[in-house]
Amino acid sequence: MKTFIFLLAAFFTLPISEVPQLQIGEKAPKTDLQLLNIDGKTTTLSDLKMDKGLCVIYSCNTCPWVVAWEDRYNELYKECTNAGIGFVLVNSNEAKREGDDSLEEMKKHAKEKGYFDFAYVIDKNHELADAFGATKTPDVFLFDSDMKLVYKGAIDDNSKDKEAVEEPYLKKAISSMAAGEMPNPAETKALGCSIKRIKS
């Protein structure tokens, strides 16, 4: 019974109180916040942004939703870079930093899953996630060339099987943005595990 409750809790998310989520049209906050990448170097959202914008995905190593969706990360990275859009995974699970979401585990996970050479960074004390109002893994935020939010939500409509996807929300948003158009829809419901925050 305890195992069932634990697994059930892992699949549902808890909203963070009194922290509003970034809205469509708003500019990305904390773009100069120093973030430690798995290559041992620090970077910022400003550094990672390309001419057409930046795709930020809050992710981690063990969430079942991330595990289901991360087989699309490399494809999304290629879609973004081909469109002149930067790409970064952000790990904000500070409460698991000494365990499953440590820097070493992030490096190991990226290698095991065959991530391409894109940034996978630590968001210390979930400062960036708090500023975004991000609550889940995965949680997607796509910004244009002015770092204004143009899409947020889910990667697509089928976490279990990428071959069965009918609505590739993020890919469509990337294509729209590359063509100088606003994504439609601009917002979908993100599904995932709760970001593991430390208690203040």
RONU-514550 format. One record per residue (C-alpha): residue in three letters; x, y, z; residue number from 1. Coordinates in nm, 2 decimals. Last residue first. Layout:
REM residues N
type,c1,c2,c3,seq
ala,X,Y,Z,NUM
...
***
This chain:
REM residues 200
type,c1,c2,c3,seq
ser,1.15,2.74,0.31,200
lys,1.09,2.38,0.23,199
ile,1.30,2.25,-0.05,198
arg,1.14,2.20,-0.39,197
lys,1.09,1.88,-0.58,196
ile,0.93,1.99,-0.90,195
ser,0.60,1.80,-0.92,194
cys,0.58,1.51,-1.16,193
gly,0.43,1.57,-1.51,192
leu,0.16,1.69,-1.73,191
ala,0.17,2.04,-1.89,190
lys,-0.17,2.17,-2.00,189
thr,-0.15,2.36,-2.33,188
glu,-0.08,2.72,-2.42,187
ala,-0.01,2.91,-2.73,186
pro,-0.23,2.69,-2.94,185
asn,-0.16,2.81,-3.20,184
pro,0.19,2.94,-3.21,183
met,0.23,3.31,-3.32,182
glu,0.38,3.35,-3.66,181
gly,0.73,3.46,-3.78,180
ala,0.79,3.14,-3.98,179
ala,1.05,3.03,-3.72,178
met,0.78,3.09,-3.45,177
ser,0.53,2.88,-3.63,176
ser,0.77,2.59,-3.68,175
ile,0.88,2.60,-3.31,174
ala,0.51,2.61,-3.20,173
lys,0.43,2.32,-3.42,172
lys,0.72,2.12,-3.27,171
leu,0.60,2.21,-2.92,170
tyr,0.25,2.10,-2.97,169
pro,0.31,1.78,-3.16,168
glu,-0.07,1.70,-3.18,167
glu,-0.14,1.35,-3.31,166
val,0.14,1.16,-3.15,165
ala,0.12,0.79,-3.21,164
glu,0.49,0.74,-3.32,163
lys,0.60,0.93,-3.01,162
asp,0.44,0.66,-2.79,161
lys,0.38,0.69,-2.42,160
ser,0.39,1.07,-2.37,159
asn,0.12,1.13,-2.63,158
asp,-0.03,1.48,-2.68,157
asp,0.29,1.68,-2.74,156
ile,0.57,1.86,-2.55,155
ala,0.33,2.00,-2.29,154
gly,0.28,2.36,-2.16,153
lys,0.40,2.70,-2.26,152
tyr,0.42,2.89,-2.59,151
val,0.51,3.24,-2.70,150
leu,0.69,3.38,-2.40,149
lys,0.89,3.69,-2.47,148
met,1.26,3.65,-2.49,147
asp,1.28,3.92,-2.76,146
ser,1.38,3.66,-3.02,145
asp,1.09,3.44,-2.91,144
phe,1.05,3.23,-2.60,143
leu,0.93,2.87,-2.55,142
phe,0.85,2.75,-2.20,141
val,0.79,2.37,-2.15,140
asp,0.73,2.18,-1.82,139
pro,0.85,1.83,-1.80,138
thr,0.88,1.79,-1.51,137
lys,0.63,2.01,-1.33,136
thr,0.57,2.33,-1.13,135
ala,0.72,2.62,-1.32,134
gly,0.62,2.96,-1.18,133
phe,0.89,3.11,-1.40,132
ala,1.06,3.30,-1.12,131
asp,1.02,2.99,-0.89,130
ala,1.16,2.76,-1.16,129
leu,1.46,3.00,-1.19,128
glu,1.54,3.00,-0.82,127
his,1.49,2.63,-0.78,126
asn,1.74,2.64,-0.49,125
lys,2.01,2.60,-0.75,124
asp,1.88,2.55,-1.10,123
ile,2.12,2.29,-1.23,122
val,2.17,2.27,-1.60,121
tyr,2.14,2.04,-1.90,120
ala,2.29,2.22,-2.19,119
phe,2.28,2.06,-2.54,118
asp,2.54,1.83,-2.68,117
phe,2.30,1.55,-2.78,116
tyr,2.14,1.34,-2.51,115
gly,2.22,0.97,-2.54,114
lys,2.00,0.85,-2.26,113
glu,2.28,0.69,-2.07,112
lys,2.51,0.99,-2.12,111
ala,2.25,1.24,-2.01,110
his,2.16,1.02,-1.71,109
lys,2.52,0.98,-1.60,108
lys,2.58,1.36,-1.62,107
met,2.26,1.43,-1.43,106
glu,2.36,1.17,-1.17,105
glu,2.69,1.34,-1.12,104
leu,2.53,1.68,-1.09,103
ser,2.29,1.54,-0.83,102
asp,1.93,1.47,-0.92,101
asp,1.88,1.12,-0.79,100
gly,2.05,1.19,-0.46,99
glu,2.21,1.49,-0.29,98
arg,2.02,1.73,-0.52,97
lys,1.68,1.56,-0.45,96
ala,1.52,1.85,-0.26,95
glu,1.68,2.09,-0.52,94
asn,1.48,1.93,-0.80,93
ser,1.52,2.24,-1.04,92
asn,1.68,2.06,-1.33,91
val,1.67,2.28,-1.64,90
leu,1.70,2.14,-1.99,89
val,1.82,2.39,-2.25,88
phe,1.76,2.47,-2.62,87
gly,1.84,2.78,-2.83,86
ile,1.63,2.87,-3.14,85
gly,1.78,2.94,-3.48,84
ala,1.52,2.72,-3.66,83
asn,1.76,2.44,-3.73,82
thr,1.87,2.47,-3.37,81
cys,1.52,2.43,-3.24,80
glu,1.42,2.13,-3.46,79
lys,1.75,1.97,-3.37,78
tyr,1.70,2.01,-3.00,77
leu,1.34,1.89,-3.04,76
glu,1.46,1.57,-3.21,75
asn,1.72,1.52,-2.93,74
tyr,1.46,1.57,-2.66,73
arg,1.19,1.34,-2.81,72
asp,1.31,1.02,-2.63,71
glu,1.27,1.24,-2.32,70
trp,0.89,1.20,-2.31,69
ala,0.84,0.87,-2.12,68
val,1.13,0.92,-1.89,67
val,1.02,1.27,-1.83,66
trp,0.67,1.15,-1.74,65
pro,0.81,0.87,-1.51,64
cys,1.02,1.13,-1.32,63
thr,1.37,0.99,-1.27,62
asn,1.64,1.22,-1.41,61
cys,1.50,1.57,-1.42,60
ser,1.33,1.82,-1.65,59
tyr,1.22,2.18,-1.68,58
ile,1.23,2.26,-2.06,57
val,1.34,2.60,-2.18,56
cys,1.33,2.67,-2.56,55
leu,1.51,2.99,-2.66,54
gly,1.47,3.26,-2.93,53
lys,1.52,3.34,-3.29,52
asp,1.88,3.46,-3.28,51
met,1.99,3.20,-3.03,50
lys,1.95,3.20,-2.65,49
leu,2.19,2.99,-2.45,48
asp,2.41,3.28,-2.33,47
ser,2.10,3.49,-2.22,46
leu,1.96,3.18,-2.05,45
thr,2.28,3.17,-1.85,44
thr,2.59,2.95,-1.84,43
thr,2.83,2.80,-1.59,42
lys,3.08,2.53,-1.69,41
gly,3.12,2.18,-1.54,40
asp,3.00,2.01,-1.86,39
ile,2.68,1.91,-1.68,38
asn,2.59,2.28,-1.67,37
leu,2.59,2.51,-1.37,36
leu,2.34,2.80,-1.40,35
gln,2.43,3.16,-1.34,34
leu,2.12,3.38,-1.35,33
asp,2.15,3.63,-1.64,32
thr,1.81,3.56,-1.79,31
lys,1.64,3.60,-1.45,30
pro,1.29,3.65,-1.59,29
ala,1.17,3.56,-1.94,28
lys,0.96,3.84,-2.09,27
glu,0.58,3.82,-2.08,26
gly,0.38,3.77,-2.39,25
ile,0.21,3.44,-2.28,24
gln,0.21,3.43,-1.90,23
leu,0.48,3.33,-1.65,22
gln,0.33,3.14,-1.36,21
pro,0.23,3.32,-1.05,20
val,0.41,3.22,-0.72,19
glu,0.17,3.25,-0.43,18
ser,0.17,2.88,-0.36,17
ile,0.35,2.62,-0.57,16
pro,0.10,2.38,-0.72,15
leu,0.14,2.01,-0.64,14
thr,0.18,1.76,-0.91,13
phe,0.06,1.41,-0.95,12
phe,0.26,1.12,-1.09,11
ala,0.51,1.08,-0.81,10
ala,0.23,1.09,-0.55,9
leu,0.07,0.78,-0.71,8
leu,0.40,0.59,-0.70,7
phe,0.44,0.67,-0.33,6
ile,0.08,0.58,-0.25,5
phe,0.12,0.25,-0.43,4
thr,0.45,0.17,-0.25,3
lys,0.28,0.24,0.09,2
met,0.00,0.00,0.00,1
***
